Amino acid sequence: MANSYSQTATTIKRWLKGQWMVQHVPFVLFLALLAVLYIANGHYTDSTERSIAKKQKELKQLQYQYKTQAAELMYRTKESALVTEAAKQGLLPLQSPPATLKPNP
C-alpha cells in the first residue's frame, strides 16, 4: 500500500515539476493542431452551408422568373391575344382566307 502511494506521489511531483509536459510537448502540440483544424473545419462547413442556402434561394427565384416569363409568352402567342394587340395598332384579322399564288406553266 505504501508503495502505490509512493508511486502516486512521484507521479504528481513529476506533473508539478513539468517533466511530463516537457517529454510530451510534441504530442501536446499535435493535439493543439488537431483542435485548430477541427475549429477551422467547422467554420468552413458553416460558410459552405450558408453559400448553398443562398444559391438555393437564388435558384428558386430564377425558377419562378422563368415560369412567369414562359406563361406570359404562352399567353402572348395565343391567337386571341395576338388579335387584341393587332387591333390596338389598327390591324384587323382577315375576313376571307388568304389568296394562293399559282405558278404559270
C-alpha positions as CSV (number, residue, x, y, z in Angstrom):
1,M,0.0,0.0,0.0
2,A,2.8,2.4,0.8
3,N,4.5,1.6,-2.5
4,S,1.4,2.6,-4.6
5,Y,1.1,5.8,-2.5
6,S,4.8,6.5,-3.2
7,Q,4.3,5.9,-6.9
8,T,1.3,8.3,-7.0
9,A,3.2,10.9,-5.1
10,T,6.1,10.6,-7.5
11,T,3.7,10.9,-10.5
12,I,2.2,14.0,-9.0
13,K,5.6,15.5,-8.4
14,R,6.6,14.8,-12.0
15,W,3.4,16.6,-13.2
16,L,4.1,19.6,-10.9
17,K,7.7,19.9,-12.0
18,G,6.7,19.8,-15.6
19,Q,8.8,16.8,-16.6
20,W,5.9,15.0,-18.1
21,M,4.9,18.1,-20.2
22,V,8.5,18.5,-21.4
23,Q,8.6,14.9,-22.5
24,H,5.3,15.1,-24.3
25,V,5.5,18.6,-25.9
26,P,5.2,17.2,-29.5
27,F,2.1,15.2,-28.6
28,V,0.5,18.3,-26.9
29,L,1.3,20.4,-30.0
30,F,-0.2,17.7,-32.2
31,L,-3.4,17.8,-30.1
32,A,-3.5,21.6,-30.4
33,L,-3.1,21.4,-34.2
34,L,-6.0,18.9,-34.3
35,A,-8.1,21.3,-32.3
36,V,-7.3,24.2,-34.6
37,L,-8.1,22.1,-37.7
38,Y,-11.4,20.9,-36.1
39,I,-12.5,24.5,-35.4
40,A,-11.4,25.6,-38.9
41,N,-13.4,22.8,-40.5
42,G,-16.5,23.8,-38.5
43,H,-16.2,27.4,-39.8
44,Y,-15.7,26.2,-43.4
45,T,-18.7,23.9,-43.1
46,D,-20.9,26.8,-41.8
47,S,-19.7,29.1,-44.6
48,T,-20.4,26.4,-47.2
49,E,-23.9,25.7,-45.8
50,R,-24.7,29.5,-45.9
51,S,-23.4,29.6,-49.5
52,I,-25.5,26.6,-50.5
53,A,-28.6,28.1,-48.9
54,K,-28.0,31.4,-50.7
55,K,-27.6,29.6,-54.1
56,Q,-30.8,27.5,-53.5
57,K,-32.8,30.7,-52.8
58,E,-31.4,32.3,-55.9
59,L,-32.2,29.2,-57.9
60,K,-35.8,29.3,-56.7
61,Q,-36.2,32.9,-57.7
62,L,-34.8,32.2,-61.1
63,Q,-37.2,29.2,-61.5
64,Y,-40.2,31.5,-60.5
65,Q,-39.0,34.1,-63.0
66,Y,-38.7,31.5,-65.8
67,K,-42.1,30.1,-65.1
68,T,-43.6,33.6,-65.1
69,Q,-42.0,34.5,-68.4
70,A,-42.9,31.2,-70.0
71,A,-46.6,31.7,-69.0
72,E,-46.5,35.3,-70.3
73,L,-45.1,34.1,-73.6
74,M,-47.7,31.4,-73.9
75,Y,-50.4,34.0,-73.3
76,R,-49.0,36.5,-75.8
77,T,-48.7,33.9,-78.6
78,K,-52.4,32.8,-78.3
79,E,-54.5,33.9,-81.3
80,S,-56.9,35.9,-79.2
81,A,-54.0,37.8,-77.6
82,L,-52.4,38.5,-81.0
83,V,-55.7,39.8,-82.4
84,T,-56.1,42.1,-79.4
85,E,-52.6,43.5,-79.8
86,A,-53.0,43.9,-83.6
87,A,-56.3,45.7,-83.1
88,K,-54.5,48.2,-80.9
89,Q,-52.2,49.0,-83.8
90,G,-55.1,49.3,-86.3
91,L,-54.7,45.9,-87.9
92,L,-57.8,43.7,-88.4
93,P,-58.0,40.0,-88.9
94,L,-58.7,38.7,-92.4
95,Q,-62.4,38.0,-93.1
96,S,-61.6,35.7,-96.1
97,P,-58.9,33.1,-96.5
98,P,-55.6,34.3,-97.9
99,A,-55.1,34.1,-101.7
100,T,-52.8,31.5,-103.1
101,L,-50.4,32.1,-105.9
102,K,-50.2,29.6,-108.7
103,P,-47.2,29.5,-111.0
104,N,-47.7,29.9,-114.7
105,P,-46.8,26.8,-116.7
